[in-house]
Amino acid sequence: MIPILIDTMHILALLTELINLLGKDIYKQKIKELLSLKLVIVDTNRTIAVRAGELHMNQKLPTGDALIAATGIVENIKHVRLCENYWARRHVL
């Protein structure tokens, strides 16, 4: 299994869209399927926070993006990049 990092805001948007498109009953089934995928939630720790602060300060990354990038760096995770135009302009990582 290859670890990936997905921003929780994108998951929230996906879940909200599922409710709107599928209705609540089908949504509940999809949530059960999603939870069965062995997702691992990584808590922000001191190492991640310090690295995020460095990225925010030195590379001018927004705080949320710095936390996502720092988590990936510290945990050695391959990133899912959902905003290609934004990251294409940055060569910091």
Backbone torsions as a table, in degrees:
resi	resn	phi	psi	omega
1	MET	NA	131.7	179.0
2	ILE	-94.9	123.1	178.8
3	PRO	-72.1	139.4	175.0
4	ILE	-132.8	161.1	179.2
5	LEU	-119.2	126.3	179.5
6	ILE	-124.1	128.6	178.4
7	ASP	-61.8	129.4	-177.9
8	THR	-63.1	-25.2	177.8
9	MET	-65.8	-34.3	177.3
10	HIS	-70.4	-35.3	176.1
11	ILE	-65.5	-42.9	177.8
12	LEU	-59.7	-44.8	179.2
13	ALA	-62.5	-40.8	178.5
14	LEU	-62.9	-45.8	-179.2
15	LEU	-64.6	-40.3	177.8
16	THR	-62.5	-42.5	179.1
17	GLU	-65.2	-37.5	177.2
18	LEU	-60.8	-41.4	178.2
19	ILE	-61.2	-46.2	-177.7
20	ASN	-64.9	-38.8	-176.3
21	LEU	-83.5	-39.7	-169.9
22	LEU	-101.7	-21.1	-173.3
23	GLY	89.0	164.5	-171.7
24	LYS	-67.3	-37.0	-177.2
25	ASP	-65.6	-48.3	179.0
26	ILE	-68.6	-35.7	177.5
27	TYR	-56.9	-45.2	-179.7
28	LYS	-61.0	-39.0	177.1
29	GLN	-65.3	-42.1	179.7
30	LYS	-64.5	-36.2	177.0
31	ILE	-63.8	-43.6	177.9
32	LYS	-59.5	-42.5	177.9
33	GLU	-63.4	-42.6	179.6
34	LEU	-62.8	-42.9	-179.1
35	LEU	-68.8	-19.1	179.5
36	SER	-84.2	2.6	-175.1
37	LEU	-85.2	8.1	179.7
38	LYS	62.0	45.0	176.4
39	LEU	-69.7	143.0	176.9
40	VAL	-115.3	123.0	177.6
41	ILE	-94.4	125.8	-179.1
42	VAL	-103.3	118.7	176.5
43	ASP	-74.5	146.4	174.3
44	THR	-71.5	126.9	177.5
45	ASN	-115.8	-176.8	-176.3
46	ARG	-61.2	-41.8	-179.1
47	THR	-62.1	-45.6	178.8
48	ILE	-64.4	-42.8	-178.9
49	ALA	-62.5	-43.0	179.6
50	VAL	-64.6	-45.4	180.0
51	ARG	-62.9	-40.1	177.9
52	ALA	-63.4	-41.3	177.4
53	GLY	-61.3	-40.4	177.9
54	GLU	-64.0	-44.6	179.0
55	LEU	-64.2	-40.9	179.0
56	HIS	-63.5	-45.0	-176.9
57	MET	-73.9	-48.7	-172.8
58	ASN	-82.3	-34.7	-175.3
59	GLN	-106.9	-1.4	179.3
60	LYS	60.7	31.1	175.6
61	LEU	-74.5	142.0	171.7
62	PRO	-58.6	152.0	-173.6
63	THR	-54.3	-47.3	-179.3
64	GLY	-61.2	-44.5	178.4
65	ASP	-64.9	-37.4	178.3
66	ALA	-63.6	-39.9	177.9
67	LEU	-65.6	-41.4	178.3
68	ILE	-64.0	-47.7	-179.5
69	ALA	-64.1	-42.9	-179.7
70	ALA	-63.7	-39.5	177.5
71	THR	-61.3	-44.7	178.4
72	GLY	-62.3	-41.9	-179.9
73	ILE	-66.0	-50.3	-176.3
74	VAL	-66.1	-40.7	-177.2
75	GLU	-89.8	0.8	179.8
76	ASN	55.6	52.3	-176.6
77	ILE	-105.8	141.7	172.4
78	LYS	-79.6	132.7	-175.1
79	HIS	-87.5	145.3	165.8
80	VAL	-95.4	115.2	-178.1
81	ARG	-100.6	113.7	-175.2
82	LEU	-97.6	-12.2	-179.1
83	CYS	-120.9	78.2	-174.3
84	GLU	-58.0	-40.9	-178.0
85	ASN	-61.8	-40.0	-179.5
86	TYR	-65.3	-51.6	-175.4
87	TRP	-73.4	-24.5	178.6
88	ALA	-64.4	-28.6	179.6
89	ARG	-81.5	-11.3	-175.4
90	ARG	-111.3	135.5	177.5
91	HIS	-127.4	52.6	-173.1
92	VAL	-104.2	-20.9	-175.0
93	LEU	-103.9	NA	NA
